[in-house]
Amino acid sequence: VPNAGLEPFLTQIREGGDGIEIVTGEASAERYRDPFALVGASRAPAGVRPAAAGDVQRIVAAANRFGVPLWPISRGENLGYGGAAPFDETSVTLDLSRMNRILEVNAEDAFCSVEPGVSFEDMFEHIDSHDLPLWLSVPGYGAGSMMANALERGVGNALYGDHSSQICGMEVILGDGELVRTGMGSIPESGMWHRQKASLGPRFDELFLQSSFGVVTKMGLWLMPAPAASAAFDIALEERDALGGLVEVLKSLKRAGIIQDAPVISSFLTIAALRSKRSDWAEPGAPLTEDVAARICAEMGCGWWNARLRLYGMPDMVETSIGHVEDALALLQGCSFSISRWRQGDAMALAHRGVPSRVGLGNVRWCGASGAHIDYSVCIPVSGAEAVRQMLRTQEALSQLGLDYHSTFYLRERHMLNVMQILFDQDDGELCAAVDALIPALIADAAARGFGLYRSPLRYREIAMRQMTFGNDALARLHGRLKRALDPNEILSPGKDGF
Ligand SMILES: Cc1cc2nc3c(=O)[nH]c(=O)nc-3n(C[C@H](O)[C@H](O)[C@H](O)COP(=O)(O)OP(=O)(O)OC[C@H]3O[C@@H](n4cnc5c(N)ncnc54)[C@H](O)[C@@H]3O)c2cc1C
């Protein structure tokens, strides 16, 4: 049902000056959609594109006046989790991509301040062109926004790869239009805003993560100071079921402080899908048997599981750590590895820093020209047995639908994140419907074991949030109370909260 307030809202924005661009009609439907939609893709009726925080305040005020819901996006590259599409077709996209200034990069104290439209690629280019001693952590797709990725608790695979943990201070426009600076930003002109995470009292940054309480217009993020030396182990495990042993070894290395970052373990398909098509290996509908998997691994020169871990520090520290990792990996059967080293002065192309890339996007061609992926991302304990159980349950569930197992584990301090990119053919309606039923089943299965999602495609947010029932839905009710206080007209991101 079209929103009756839409036209007066757009008229007010149009009449307010030239700062804000407006996108309507086909252009809006085409731009603000989910190109990887499984079923029932929603598109935005219009988009508004502010150039500055003042414009955002004006938009939020008009939205409150005319009862028009807004769906903020930074760059709209949320592929696998809903893309640039709003949850429902009454929401106008608040497209922040024109606000793309790098406001500050402080090399000495290793932090930056960015607007929503700054991508990982932009920051990488800035650091390189200014020859700054800073390293980035990047997600598997570099075109996204540094800010939005951190807001969605996105991950990269370097030392600072838990991106939301690097947030230090924000500027936010609440649903009721008030502009707030969190943390030390609350002291006018404070140089501590992006240096000190908490001020007195609660730390509010977390309130705006994966939430619908505000529109973030500035964010401080910590960056990794360039180390004197680094090294990487590229590890290949021959056997599928050897996963548990590797997890236990990496866990003990992490507990001993030898590995600082979150090692990443990925199934062979994460490599094969980038370099080949499914039809190169199997007839349509035929399963990828273990024999086929072995043939793929042999031809690709990879393991069933492939892991990468990195070491950073002074050269002698890195060498000592290399020795410990070698000793530990020697305990694993069917495990081979190579080591690469970098020292200050060596070519930067060899450094173990994050380099943004769009190459990962190519994996959707695994399923043909209309391939896409949707992500199921769950957190489990750091345990070899649990990792194997998780793998067996999900691989079996996928194979029943004729789907292949494309899976990555990130080993964090006390939990592991398992991201499964489910690769599917968008033209296969029957399969899409089956995947649409599978994800809720996986969510329920995980919840029955006490596990929840780290992040969810929009379509399943409600189902995932509804598993959180303790105390007669006390958390949902707290969430609702906060929402009513900060966004009383429920203008921001309707449907995102899932409640
Ligand atoms: C091949 C491939 C590999 C990928 N690998 C990874 C990976 O390794 N790690 C990873 O994390 N992701 C990965 N992704 C998923 C995704 O591309 C990234 O997370 C990307 O950074 C998200 O897009 P974006 O930054 O443009 O966010 P947007 O689409 O702009 O925003 C995402 C959501 O965040 C909220 N939001 C955004 N900006 C604001 C704001 N300013 N204020 C309030 N709310 C806001 C909105 O709800 C919005 O819908 C991958 C995707 C692909 C295709």
The ligand as a Gaussian input file, in Angstrom:
#p B3LYP/6-31G(d) Opt

LIG

0 1
 C       31.588000     -11.970000      -2.121000
 C       31.157000     -11.316000      -0.850000
 C       31.957000     -11.447000       0.267000
 C       31.569000     -10.846000       1.461000
 N       32.390000     -10.992000       2.533000
 C       32.080000     -10.380000       3.686000
 C       32.956000     -10.488000       4.803000
 O       34.020000     -11.106000       4.726000
 N       32.599000      -9.860000       5.950000
 C       31.456000      -9.130000       6.039000
 O       31.208000      -8.555000       7.095000
 N       30.608000      -9.028000       5.000000
 C       30.886000      -9.615000       3.832000
 N       30.024000      -9.487000       2.759000
 C       28.712000      -8.834000       2.957000
 C       28.657000      -7.320000       2.604000
 O       29.046000      -7.090000       1.279000
 C       29.495000      -6.441000       3.527000
 O       29.203000      -6.683000       4.872000
 C       29.268000      -4.934000       3.247000
 O       30.205000      -4.173000       3.967000
 C       27.862000      -4.464000       3.628000
 O       27.486000      -3.464000       2.727000
 P       27.585000      -1.913000       3.100000
 O       28.826000      -1.752000       3.902000
 O       27.470000      -1.127000       1.853000
 O       26.347000      -1.740000       4.056000
 P       24.922000      -1.073000       3.733000
 O       24.199000      -1.922000       2.753000
 O       25.063000       0.355000       3.413000
 O       24.252000      -1.179000       5.173000
 C       23.869000      -2.378000       5.748000
 C       22.791000      -2.112000       6.787000
 O       23.363000      -1.403000       7.884000
 C       22.471000      -0.394000       8.346000
 N       23.124000       0.908000       8.143000
 C       24.016000       1.200000       7.194000
 N       24.473000       2.431000       7.339000
 C       23.844000       2.960000       8.383000
 C       23.921000       4.219000       9.035000
 N       24.774000       5.156000       8.626000
 N       23.128000       4.439000      10.107000
 C       22.295000       3.479000      10.543000
 N       22.201000       2.247000       9.978000
 C       22.967000       1.999000       8.911000
 C       21.207000      -0.544000       7.556000
 O       20.291000      -1.378000       8.258000
 C       21.659000      -1.235000       6.297000
 O       20.633000      -2.003000       5.702000
 C       30.374000     -10.084000       1.540000
 C       29.585000      -9.941000       0.389000
 C       29.979000     -10.544000      -0.800000
 C       29.137000     -10.356000      -1.998000

